[in-house]
């Protein structure tokens, strides 16, 4: 039978401690205990977006965002990719995933030599996959229409399946 000082029979005192001294809690501080090897350092990044914490309002954060960083979501990445192509900003298009669609940057850029602009229609998104149709207007006035899908992971196009209509 446990003693009166060990009500749980597990070697602890009434207050949950296992020592002879009564338990006292340290005063609260929002700083990590430097002597505690299990205390993680406070994070400077939002764990859901991997963006630094800041005191700026959200509108200011968006205004400061880089032009090469699309809004969240696969559809926004694909839209930004086509906008970069239309702006002849092939470096941005390459960085958004063109590098996963072609092995050589110069070959990637040359593929748009006769393209004047692309008109993109997004039909929907299922998970990481964006379903699209786009019409490529050529410099000679002709048009070519394509149907396909783009797969996006972590803000980058990782693959595409595109087929010309006709």
N, C-alpha and C positions, 0 to 999 in steps of 0.2 A: 504494500500500500504506500502511495506517495506521501511524503511529509507535507505539512501544511504550507511550507514555503515552495513546494513544487506541485501546484494544482494540476498540471497537465501530465505529470509523470515523464516529462521529457528532459529533465535536468535544468529547466528554466525557473526563474522566480515568478512571483505573481505578476510583475510588470513586464514579463517577456524577456528579461535579460538573463544571462547565465552567470553573471558575476555577483559578488556580495554587495556591491554598491548599487544604490537605486539608479534607475535610468533617468538621465536628463538629456534633453535634446539641445543641440547647438542652435544658436540664434540663426534665423533665416537670412540667407544672402543669395543674391542672384548670380554670384560669381562662383565658378567651379572651384572645388577644393583642390589646390595644387598637390596635396599629398595623396589624393585618391587616384590610384592607377586606373580605375574603371570610369572615371568621369570624362565624358567626351567634351572637347572644347566646343563652345557655342558655334553654331553654323553661321556662316556669313551668306549662305545661299538658300533660296527657297527650295525645299526638297522636291516640290512638284514641277518646277519649271527650270531649275538649275540657273536661275538668274539671281544676281546679288540683291540682298535686301537693301532697301533705300527708304529714306524719309520722303522722297518726292511723290506727289500724287501720280496715279496711274497714267493720266493724260500726258504728263511730262515724260514718263518712262517711254511711252509709245513714240512720242515725238523725237526722242533721242535714239531710237532703234536704228540700226544700220539698214541701208537700203537692200542689202543682200540677205537680210533675215526676214523670211516671210512670216505673216501672221500664223498663229497656231493652226495646225490641221493639215491633212494631206491635200485638200482642195486648194488651200491658200498657197501651198508649195508649188503645185502644178500651175496655178494661175500666175504666180510670180515668175516661173520658168518661161512661160509663153510671153509674158510682158517683157522680160529681159531679151528674148529673141527679137520681139518687135522693136525694141529700143536699140537693137544691134549691140547690146551689152553681152557679148558672148562669154566674157569671163564670169559674170554672174550666173548666166545660164549653165555654164560648165560646173560652177561651184554648187548649184542647186541640184545637180544630178546628171548633167550632160556627160560628166566623166564616167558615169556608170552605163551610159548608152553608147559610147564610142570610146575606143582605146586611145585615140590620138586627138589632141586639141585642134591642131590645124585641119585635120580631116573633118572634125565636128563643125568647125566654122565654115569650111568649104561647102558643106552640105546645105548651107543657107545662102550661097552665092546668088542664086536666081530667085530667092524668096523675097518678095516685097513685104509681106505681112502675113500673120496667121490670125484667123478669127476663131476663137475657142468657145465651145459650148460644153459645159459640164453637165452630164446627165445624172450624176449621183455619185455617192461615195459609200463603199461598204468596207468598214474597217480601215485598212491602209490603202485600199485600191480606189482610184478615181477613174470613172468611166467618162470618156470624152468623145466629141467629134470636133475636128478642126478643119477649116478650109484654108489652104495655103495659096495666097495670091502670088503669082509669079511675076517677074519683071517684064515678061512679054505680054502680060494681060490675061493669061490663062489661069485657071484655078484647078486645084487638086484637093479633093475632100478625103479625109481619113477618119476612121473609127478606131478606137483603142482604149487601152487602160494603162494607167501609170500606178506603180506601187511606190509608196512613200514610207520611209522609216526615219524617225528622228529628224524630220525636216528636210530630208534628202530623197530625191527620186532614186530608187535602187534598181528599177527595171521598168520596161515598157513593152507592150504588145500593141503594135499599130499596123493597120492594114488599109491600103488605099481602096476606096470604093470603085466599083466599075468593073 
